[in-house]
Amino acid sequence: MTDAIKTCNAQETAACCCVDVGTVMDNSDCTASYHHVFETENEAKAMLEMLTTKARAVESEPCKITSTIAKEADGYALTADFLFDCQAETLIFQLGLR
């Protein structure tokens, strides 16, 4: 079992295979992205409103939200980026969508 621990890049403890939070979350990725094609523009707008509400509930500082809804052959494509103040907020937001 100790051989597997030695090959990991993250600093783990032999007792429980836990990693230091700083190894996983270093604030280098604070953006959550979303893309989906909806049948109607109203469905896309409703999803953007729901995502915005969830982002606002997580943010400590105002989350920068950029979005587009574009007409495509098979519907309306919603693309949105949520730039949070820290990576922990990004992770909480993403987990809240599951």
Secondary structure, 3 states (H helix, E strand, C coil): CHHHHHCCCCCECCCCCCECHHHHCCCCCCEEEEEEEECCHHHHHHHHHHHHHHHHHHCCCCCEEEEEEEEECCEEEEEEEEECCCHHHHHHHHHHCC
